[in-house]
Amino acid sequence: MPLSATRLIRIRHRVQWALLALFLGLPFTGLFRVDVAAGRFLVGDWQVWWDDFAIVFGFWAVVFFSMTALYSNLGMIFCGWMCPQHTLSEWLNGLIRALLGRRVLAGISPERQEGRSKRQAWQLVLAWAAFVAVVLAASAVITLACLHYFFSTRQLWAHFSGGAFNLYIAVFAVMLGAFVVIDLGLLRHFWCKYMCPYGIWQYMFRGRDTLQIRFDTAREGDCRSCSLCKDVCPVDLDPRQPEVYTRCINCAVCIGACEGYMGRFDKAPILAFGFGTRAQEQERLATRRRRLLSPGVLWPLSGVAAGLLLLVTGLASFQPVKVSLGPESQSATPGADGIGYRASVLNKDRRPHRFTVAAAAPEGGRVQMDVTALALESGERADFTLRVPRAGLQYDRPYTVRLLVSREGSAHPFEATSTWYIPAPLTPDGSDAPGAVNIPARVDNGPLLE
């Protein structure tokens, strides 16, 4: 027996509030944060860096194709069942109706307010004050939660307590807070219907078999002059005209209204969910064509499989230490005393480590280096310089310097190499000597050896 619309809506509300709680609470748990300054994602104790292409791209490929499979089959169900914007807008519409005694749908058009309230003037003032207070409180919570996705609690506390002003936090907080207040206080579902780009993105994947709300035209006489389904639609659509509306979010509110109205006459609702039109469903049953084998299911699942393969490959080849080496200036001619190199060691692991640093000198040369040992916290980077004296090196020959970084307790080092061609000396007029060659250095970050 199929679920009634009332029970389905109750399930939807539970899903909505659970996902909203997850969205607001996740950054406070420390399980996920985006460190923009360092260029990394913090997932619990693990760090994923933006240059870990296979992990980052593989993960987002899985998300993209999974959501594409969802939209291709269930339409814009993300808006109606998962989107925090819709969850809060639906709740605030119900709240303002309870406070004012009439329905007020937010938006910038004159027909948005329906009916006259029977509340007295002082009651309306108190109701609007209470509504504004709720909007401001909800906006503050949402803004603070979003800030925690990009800044740690310590950074935010230092900023807002006045100890360490952060321009990025200030700009982000003001812009995001103002947008959320305007959205929840004035726009709400007006944003969903006319302004949300993500809704358009979902609509692009709708097909002939996508889940939609059907209007039983054979029972059109039972509908008479009732427009209850249109009145309760949060995005102001008319479910009786499926060939017209395009932004249905499959929230089932209209089905619930029809179910309640027709139930008074012991009749089934005229509106119901279905994959495609009734004629398309009959055709699918007649031809025994399975929806699981349709292109709307197969190609997104193929993308999910490819993304998972890339993600697993990236996790298996993850390098916990990044070592880089390059000349101090790609365009400058080395000084008379030798060649300078910039070296960098980044601890990408979730734990602090100690490292020993060594350099392999080019043939016939030597390397001067002040750093031989490093102690790096998780996510910490150390930058230092190396110098190769020119004494003993020939002109116009490539020389390779190797930087070897060994982690304490591991016998195999991480390696980076850089090759530089020693240019011939300049003539007195400042031009290169005849036959001189000055080729930029080639930087090669070697593979993980352990």
N, C-alpha and C positions, 0 to 999 in steps of 0.2 A: 504494500500500500504506500503510495507516494506521501511525502511529508506535506502537511498543511502549510500554507503560506505563513500563518502565525508562528508555527514552530520554526520554520526556516528563518524568519526574521529574528527570532530569539537567538538562534544559533549564530546568525550574522552579527548581532550585537556583541556576543561573547568573543567572537573572533576579532572584531574591530577593537574592542577595548584591551584585549590581550596583546594585540600587535602594537597599539598605541603605548601601553605600559612598557613593552619591550623597547620601543623606539626611544622613549624618554628615560628609561632606567639603564639601558646598556652602557652609555658613556660613564655613568657613575660607578659601575662595577669594576672598571679597569680592564674589561675583557676586549675592548676595541677602542682604538683612537688613531687618528691620522696626525702624524707629526710632520706638518708641511715644511717647517724650517729644516729639519734633518732629512726629509725625503723618505719617510718610512711609514708603514702601517704597524701598529702595535696590536697584536692579537694575543691577549693573555701575556704569557712570558715570551712569546715568539715575536720576532721582528721580520717583517717582509719589506724589502726596500724597493723603491720604484724602478731601480735598474735590474731587478730580478724579473725580467720580461715574461718568462714562461709562467711564473706563478701569478703575477698580476693579470696578464692578458688571459691566461687560462681560467682564472677565477671569474673574471668579468664575462668571458665567453659563456661559461656555464650559466651565470645569472641572466645574461641577455637571451640566450636560446631557451632557457627554462621559462622566462616570462613570455617570450614569443609563442611558445607552445600553449601557454595559458591563455593569451589573448586570442590566438587563432581558433581556440575551441570554446572558450567561455566569454568571449567579448571583453567589454570594459569592466570586468568583474573586480579588477584591482581597485578601481575608484569606489565601488559600492561596498566592498568587503575588507579592504586593507589600507586604504589611503587615510592617513591621520587628518588631512584636510577635511575629508567628507565626514569622518567620525565626529570631529569637533563641531563642524557646521551643522550637522544633523542634531547634535545635542543642544547647541545654542539656539537653534530654531525652536526646539521643544521648550527650552527654558524661557525664552522671551514670550512664547505663546502662553505659558503658565503665568508669567508675571503680568502681562498686559491684558490677558483675556481675549486676545485675537491673534491671528496669524500674521507674522511679519517676515517676509523673505527678503534677505539683504540684496542690494543691487542698486544700480544707478538708473532706474526707470520708474516712472510715476505709478505704475500699476502694481508695485511690489507689496504695498500694504493693502490688506483685505479686511473690510468690515470696520466697525467702530467699537472701541472698547467701552465697557460699562463701568470701568473703574473711575473713581473720583480723581480730581486733578492731583491732590496730594499723594494718592496711591500711585498714580502714573509717574510722578517725580521720583518716588522711592523705588519704583520698579526699574526705571531707567538707570538710576544711580546704582542699584544692585547689579544690573546687567553690565554696566560699564566696569564696575569693580571686578566682576567675574572675568570679563574679557582681558583686563589689565593683568590679573593674577595668572590666567592661563598663558598669556603672552610672555610673562616673565619666566614661567616654568619652561616653556618651549625654547625661549631664547637661551636660557642657562644650559639646558640640555644640549642644544646645538653647539654652543661654545665649548662644552666638554668633549665634543667629538674632535676638536682641533687643539685645545689647550688643556693642560693638566690643572687639577684643582689647586695646586700650589701656585701656578702662574696666575690663575684667575683671582685667588685670594690676595696675592701680592698686588694685583692691579686694582681691584675694587676697594681694598683696605687703604689704598693711597701710598703703599710702600714702594711700588715699582710700576709706574705708568707704562702701559703698553699700547702704542698707537694702533696696532692691528686689532687688538681686543676691543678697543674703544670704537673704532670704525665699524667692525663687524657687529658689535652689540647694538649700536645705534641704528644701523641700517636694517638688520634683521628684526630687531624689536619693533621698529616703526612699521615694517611690512606686515608682521604678524598681527599687530593691533588693527591696522587697516583691513587686513584680510578677514579676521574673525569678527570685527565690529561692523564692517560695512559691506564686504563682498560675499563671503561665504560661498554658497553654491553658484553665485554669479561668476565667480572665478572658474568653477568647475565647468560651467556650460560654455563660456565664451573666451576664457583667457588661458586655460591650462594647456601647455604644449604637450604634456605627457598624455592627456586624454586623446589628443590628435594622433599621437604616436601609437596608442593602443588601437584606435579605430582603423589604422592602416592595415592591420592584420585580420580584420573581419572577413569572413568568407561566407559562402552560401550555406554552409552547415554550422555556422557559429551559433552558440546558444543565444536565444532571443525570446522576447515575450510575444506570444501569439494572441491575436484577437479572433475568436471564433465567429466568423462572419455569418455562419449559418444561424447563429442565435442573436443576431443583431437586434431583433425585435425585443428581446428581453432587456436590452440596454436602455431603451427608451430615451428619456432626457437626462438620465443620470450621468454626471461627469465627475463622480467621486474619485475615480482613478487618476484623472488629470489634476484634480485639486490637491491630492496628497503627494504627487510626484515631486521630489526634492529639486529636480532640475527643469520643472515646468514643461514636461513633454506630454503628449497625448498618446497613451498606449494603444488606443483604438485605431491609430494611423501608423502602423509599422513601416509603411513605405515612405513616410515623411521623416520621422524622428531619426536622429543619428547618434545622439550622445547618451543613449540609455546605459545605465551603470548596473543593470540587473540586480537591483537591491530588493526586489519583490514587494515593495511597499504597495504598489498599485494592485498586485495580485491579492494581497492581504485585504485591501479595501473592498475589492470586488467580491472576495470570498465572504467577507462579513455582510455585505449588502445582499448578495444573492442567497446567503444562508437564511435570511429572514423568510424567504419563500421556499425553503427546502430545495434549492437548486444549486448545482455546481457553478463555480465561477466561470465567467466567460473568458477571462485571461488566464494564461498558463505558460510555463516555460516549455521550450522545445528547441531542438537543434535544427535550425532552418525553418522554413514554412511547413505547414502540414502536408502540402503536396510534395515537397522535397523529401520529407520523411517517408511518405508512402512509396515514392520512387526508390529510395534507398532500400526499403524493406523488400520491395518487389525484385530488385536486382541483387539482393543479398550482399550489398556492398558494405563492408565494415568501416566504421569511422576510424578505427585504430590504424587502418592501412591508407588513410587519406593523406595527401601531401601536407595538409595543415598539421598533421601529427608527426609524420615521418621526418620531414626536413629539419624541424626544430630539434627533435631528439637526436638526429645525426650531429647537429651542432653541439649539443650537450655532450655527446660522447667524445667529440674531437676536443672540446674544451677540457674535459676531465683528463684525457690523455696528456694534453699539454701541461695541465696543472700537476699531475703526478710526476711527469718528467722534470718539471721545474723543482718540485720538492725533493726529488731524488738527487738532483745535481746542485742543490743549494750550496753556495760557498759562504761559510761563516766569517771569512776574513777577506777583505778586498784590499789588494796591494796595487798601487799605481806608481809609475815613474815616468818623468818626462823632463826635457830641458827647461831651464828657467824662463827662456823666451824662444818661441819657435822662429822668430824672425831676426833676432839679434845675433851678431857674430860673436863667437866666444871671445872672452877676454884673453889678454896676452898670457895670463897665468894659468889658464885652463878652462874647462867647461863646467858649468854649474847645472845641477839637476834638482828638480823638486820631487820629493818622495812623500807618499801618503799611505798610512795604514789605518783601515777602518775595521773595528770589531763589530760585525753584524750579528754575532751570536747573542743569545739571551742572557749569558753569564759573563762576568768580567774575566779577563785572562791576562797572563804575562807572556811577553814575546821577546825573543832574541832576534836582533837585526844584524845581517851581514851583507856584504856586497862583493860580487865577483868582478875584479878589475879587468879591463880590456887587455888584450895581448900587448905586452911591452909597456903597460901603464900601471897605475895604481889609483885607488880611490881614497879620498879623505872624507871621513864621516864622524861626526861627534856623537851620534846616537847609536848605542849598541844594545839597549834593552828598553822595553816599553811595558807599562802596566795600564791597560785600557779597560774602562767600564763598558757595560753594554751600550752600544750605539756611539761610543766615543771614537774620535778620529785624532790621529797624531800626524802632523806635517813637519817635515824636516828637510834639510838640504844635503846634497852630496857634491863633491867637487873632484874632477879628474884633472890633475896637473898635466900641462902640455908636454912636459919634459919626457922624452923617450918615445913620443908618438909621431908618426909621419903624417904629412899633409895629404889630403885627398884620398884618405882611406877610411872605410867604415869601421867604427869601434863600438862594440856592444857592452853595455854595463848591465849586470844582473843584480837585482835586489832580492834577497832571500829573507823571508820572515818566518820564523819557527815558533809555533805555539808551545807553551810549556806542557810537557807530558806527551808531545807528539814528535815523532822522528822525521816527518816529512814536511818540508817547508812550503809556504806559498810564495809564488815567484812573479816578478814583473821585470821586463827588459825594455831597454831603450837604445836605439842605434843612432849614432851621430857621425857625420862625415866631417873630418877636420879640414877646414878651408885653408887655402894657401894664404900667406901673409899679404897685407895690403901694400901697394906701392906708395911712394911718398905723396902722390896726388890724391890718394884716397880710393883709387879704383883697385879691383882685384888684380892680382898678378896673372900673367898669361897662363891659361890652362887650369886656373883655379876652379874648383867645383864646390858649391855650397848648397847642399841638399838638406831640406828640413828633416828633423829627427822623426823616426818612426817609433811610436809608442805601442807596445804590445803587452797587454796584461795576460800573463800566462795562465794556463788552466790550474785548477786545484789538483795538487799532487798527492793528497792523502786520501 
